[in-house]
Amino acid sequence: MRVQFPKFILPLLFVSACDGKDGKVDTGDLQDTDPEQVYDEGCILVDGEGGYQWLTDAITVADSGSTISLCEGEITESVTVDKPVTIEGPEDEELIWNAETNMAALTIQGAEGVVVRNVSIRSTRNGINIDNAVDTLVENVQLLAIGGTGARAVDATNTTFKDCYFGQLE
């Protein structure tokens, strides 16, 4: 079905957008209308500050080189890291990181210098995907009850796994 406007409508639409002097469109006063992003409060810290409920939010606000500190307990989230950050759980390994169904818990994509330490990961798919990343360190990570591959690296350079454990939940 083709819609046909009367011939006088199109010129009116064009003229109404112009200021009538030089044919330029009057945009008025442009202002930033995006409100400041508000994140749910929780115990995940970025460089010792904040307090975010979701790891995804913490990664979003983190600068390159930031340290994201996770708290004890369980999280259920699948995240992608595309900048150099350190993600660390509590020293006493009291954190279980559950991936969303059929997703990796962590995907490191195109980043240089990502560090992940002191977490236990469970996933029905892969635990950690490392794609096109450089200088990744995975340290003191337990990959438990993984349905697919514990860790998968593609086009990754200088990937190090230190003091990691691949096994089943007890």
C-alpha positions in Angstrom: 0.0 0.0 0.0 1.5 3.3 -1.0 0.6 6.5 0.9 0.4 9.6 -1.2 0.5 13.0 0.4 -1.2 16.0 -1.2 1.4 18.2 -3.0 1.1 21.1 -0.6 2.0 19.0 2.6 5.7 18.2 1.8 6.7 21.9 1.3 4.9 22.8 4.5 6.8 20.1 6.4 10.1 21.4 5.0 9.3 25.1 5.7 8.1 24.4 9.3 11.6 23.0 10.1 13.4 26.0 8.8 13.8 29.4 10.5 13.0 31.2 7.2 16.2 33.2 7.0 18.9 31.0 5.5 17.2 27.6 5.2 18.9 26.1 8.2 17.0 23.9 10.6 16.3 25.5 13.9 17.4 23.0 16.6 16.7 25.3 19.5 18.8 24.9 22.6 20.2 21.4 22.7 20.7 20.0 26.1 21.9 16.7 27.5 18.7 15.0 28.4 20.2 11.7 29.6 19.8 11.5 33.3 22.8 10.3 35.3 22.8 6.5 35.4 21.7 5.1 38.7 22.9 1.6 39.6 21.4 -0.9 42.2 23.3 -0.8 45.4 25.3 -3.8 46.5 28.7 -4.9 47.9 30.7 -5.0 44.6 33.4 -2.2 44.8 35.3 -0.5 42.1 38.7 0.8 43.4 37.3 0.5 46.9 34.3 2.7 46.2 30.7 2.5 45.0 28.8 -0.5 46.0 27.1 -2.2 43.0 24.7 -5.1 43.0 25.7 -6.3 39.5 29.2 -7.1 38.2 28.1 -5.8 34.8 27.5 -2.3 36.3 30.8 -2.3 38.1 32.6 -3.2 34.8 30.7 -0.4 33.0 31.9 2.3 35.5 35.4 0.9 36.0 38.2 2.7 34.3 41.1 0.9 32.6 43.4 -0.4 35.4 40.6 -0.5 38.0 40.2 -3.3 40.5 36.7 -4.7 41.0 36.3 -6.4 44.3 33.5 -9.0 44.7 32.0 -9.9 48.0 31.3 -13.3 49.6 28.3 -15.3 48.6 26.9 -16.2 45.2 26.4 -14.2 42.0 24.5 -15.3 38.9 25.7 -13.3 36.0 27.4 -13.7 32.7 29.7 -10.7 31.8 32.0 -9.5 29.1 35.2 -7.6 29.9 36.6 -5.5 27.1 39.1 -3.3 29.0 42.0 -4.0 31.4 40.5 -4.5 34.8 41.2 -6.8 37.8 38.2 -8.8 39.1 38.9 -10.4 42.4 36.8 -12.4 44.8 37.4 -12.5 48.6 40.8 -14.1 49.6 39.1 -17.0 51.4 37.4 -18.3 48.2 33.9 -17.7 49.6 32.4 -16.7 46.2 30.5 -18.9 43.8 30.0 -17.3 40.4 27.1 -18.9 38.5 26.9 -18.3 34.8 23.5 -17.7 33.2 22.1 -20.8 31.5 24.0 -21.8 28.4 26.4 -18.9 28.7 30.0 -18.5 29.9 30.4 -16.8 33.3 33.1 -14.6 31.9 34.1 -13.5 28.4 37.3 -11.5 28.0 37.1 -10.0 24.6 39.7 -7.8 22.9 41.2 -6.6 26.2 44.8 -6.4 27.3 45.8 -7.0 30.9 42.7 -8.5 32.5 43.2 -10.3 35.8 40.7 -12.7 37.4 41.4 -14.2 40.8 39.9 -15.8 43.9 36.5 -17.0 42.5 34.8 -20.4 41.9 32.8 -20.6 38.6 29.9 -22.8 37.7 28.4 -22.9 34.2 26.2 -25.1 32.0 28.4 -24.0 29.1 32.0 -22.7 29.3 33.5 -21.2 32.4 35.7 -18.6 30.8 36.0 -17.5 27.2 39.1 -15.5 26.2 38.8 -14.1 22.7 41.4 -11.9 21.0 42.9 -10.9 24.3 46.5 -10.2 25.4 48.2 -10.7 28.8 45.3 -12.4 30.6 46.0 -13.8 34.1 43.5 -16.3 35.7 44.7 -17.0 39.2 43.3 -19.1 42.1 40.1 -19.8 40.1 38.1 -23.0 40.6 36.1 -24.1 37.6 33.4 -26.4 39.0 30.6 -28.3 37.4 31.3 -26.9 34.0 29.0 -28.3 31.3 31.3 -27.4 28.4 34.9 -26.2 28.4 36.4 -24.9 31.6 38.4 -22.3 29.8 38.5 -21.6 26.1 41.0 -19.2 24.5 40.9 -18.2 20.8 43.4 -15.7 19.3 44.7 -15.1 22.8 48.3 -14.1 23.5 50.2 -14.7 26.8 47.3 -16.2 28.7 48.3 -17.6 32.1 46.4 -19.9 34.4 48.0 -20.0 37.9 46.9 -22.1 40.9 43.6 -23.1 39.2 41.4 -26.1 39.8 39.1 -27.9 37.4 36.7 -30.2 39.1 33.2 -31.0 40.4 31.3 -29.5 43.3 31.5 -31.5 46.5 
